[in-house]
């Protein structure tokens, strides 16, 4: 049983969003193994791009941060902005 942090404990007010996430080719195979049910948009020498339904943005951003600079949220723009703002806050940039 895999517990996906981006789906756990979702608030009743939160509308799920479909996130597009890029992963570095160096970690693509490990990510594919972890995200067995994610829709793969692209998987090539440039990296792995997947779509994940996110209903818990806080869990999603914590999970995404665990990949450091080997992952990047491509969209949607509102989710990307909130993740970037959170990272800046954590890093003391704001």
BAKETI-656454 format. One record per residue (C-alpha): residue in one letter; x, y, z. Coordinates in nm, 3 decimals. Layout:
N
type A; X X; Y Y; Z Z;
...
END
This chain:
94
type X; X 0.000; Y 0.000; Z 0.000;
type X; X 0.149; Y 0.331; Z -0.109;
type X; X 0.036; Y 0.649; Z 0.063;
type X; X 0.068; Y 0.947; Z -0.170;
type X; X 0.139; Y 1.268; Z 0.027;
type X; X -0.023; Y 1.484; Z -0.244;
type X; X -0.354; Y 1.301; Z -0.193;
type X; X -0.364; Y 1.235; Z 0.183;
type X; X -0.565; Y 1.450; Z 0.418;
type X; X -0.716; Y 1.662; Z 0.145;
type X; X -0.936; Y 1.941; Z 0.270;
type X; X -1.302; Y 1.948; Z 0.176;
type X; X -1.257; Y 2.296; Z 0.027;
type X; X -0.965; Y 2.195; Z -0.193;
type X; X -1.037; Y 2.124; Z -0.557;
type X; X -0.792; Y 1.872; Z -0.699;
type X; X -0.555; Y 2.002; Z -0.967;
type X; X -0.351; Y 1.814; Z -1.222;
type X; X 0.018; Y 1.888; Z -1.170;
type X; X 0.277; Y 1.842; Z -1.443;
type X; X 0.618; Y 1.758; Z -1.299;
type X; X 0.955; Y 1.711; Z -1.468;
type X; X 1.219; Y 1.481; Z -1.320;
type X; X 1.587; Y 1.459; Z -1.408;
type X; X 1.672; Y 1.153; Z -1.621;
type X; X 1.916; Y 1.040; Z -1.348;
type X; X 1.624; Y 0.967; Z -1.113;
type X; X 1.354; Y 0.885; Z -1.368;
type X; X 1.354; Y 0.509; Z -1.307;
type X; X 1.315; Y 0.552; Z -0.929;
type X; X 1.033; Y 0.803; Z -0.981;
type X; X 0.856; Y 0.571; Z -1.227;
type X; X 0.871; Y 0.293; Z -0.967;
type X; X 0.728; Y 0.525; Z -0.700;
type X; X 0.456; Y 0.671; Z -0.921;
type X; X 0.317; Y 0.353; Z -1.073;
type X; X -0.024; Y 0.504; Z -1.144;
type X; X 0.086; Y 0.849; Z -1.268;
type X; X 0.020; Y 0.941; Z -1.628;
type X; X 0.353; Y 0.961; Z -1.811;
type X; X 0.353; Y 1.248; Z -2.057;
type X; X 0.713; Y 1.213; Z -2.168;
type X; X 1.002; Y 0.981; Z -2.083;
type X; X 1.319; Y 1.039; Z -2.281;
type X; X 1.678; Y 1.163; Z -2.259;
type X; X 1.551; Y 1.506; Z -2.148;
type X; X 1.375; Y 1.361; Z -1.844;
type X; X 1.046; Y 1.224; Z -1.722;
type X; X 0.729; Y 1.436; Z -1.723;
type X; X 0.429; Y 1.303; Z -1.533;
type X; X 0.081; Y 1.423; Z -1.447;
type X; X -0.042; Y 1.375; Z -1.089;
type X; X -0.376; Y 1.471; Z -0.940;
type X; X -0.298; Y 1.686; Z -0.636;
type X; X -0.562; Y 1.730; Z -0.368;
type X; X -0.319; Y 1.813; Z -0.085;
type X; X -0.085; Y 2.093; Z -0.200;
type X; X 0.111; Y 2.094; Z 0.128;
type X; X 0.187; Y 1.724; Z 0.101;
type X; X 0.273; Y 1.767; Z -0.266;
type X; X 0.523; Y 2.047; Z -0.209;
type X; X 0.697; Y 1.858; Z 0.073;
type X; X 0.722; Y 1.548; Z -0.144;
type X; X 0.845; Y 1.751; Z -0.442;
type X; X 1.110; Y 1.926; Z -0.228;
type X; X 1.260; Y 1.587; Z -0.142;
type X; X 1.392; Y 1.570; Z -0.500;
type X; X 1.584; Y 1.899; Z -0.459;
type X; X 1.693; Y 2.030; Z -0.800;
type X; X 1.611; Y 1.706; Z -0.980;
type X; X 1.240; Y 1.792; Z -1.009;
type X; X 1.047; Y 2.093; Z -1.133;
type X; X 0.677; Y 2.165; Z -1.129;
type X; X 0.574; Y 2.273; Z -1.479;
type X; X 0.213; Y 2.356; Z -1.407;
type X; X -0.046; Y 2.462; Z -1.338;
type X; X 0.085; Y 2.816; Z -1.282;
type X; X -0.101; Y 2.873; Z -0.953;
type X; X 0.040; Y 2.556; Z -0.798;
type X; X 0.388; Y 2.637; Z -0.928;
type X; X 0.370; Y 2.990; Z -0.781;
type X; X 0.258; Y 2.857; Z -0.442;
type X; X 0.543; Y 2.603; Z -0.435;
type X; X 0.798; Y 2.868; Z -0.534;
type X; X 0.665; Y 3.109; Z -0.268;
type X; X 0.685; Y 2.835; Z -0.005;
type X; X 1.045; Y 2.750; Z -0.104;
type X; X 1.144; Y 3.116; Z -0.089;
type X; X 0.988; Y 3.146; Z 0.255;
type X; X 1.163; Y 2.834; Z 0.379;
type X; X 1.493; Y 2.961; Z 0.239;
type X; X 1.441; Y 3.297; Z 0.410;
type X; X 1.403; Y 3.484; Z 0.082;
type X; X 1.086; Y 3.668; Z 0.193;
END
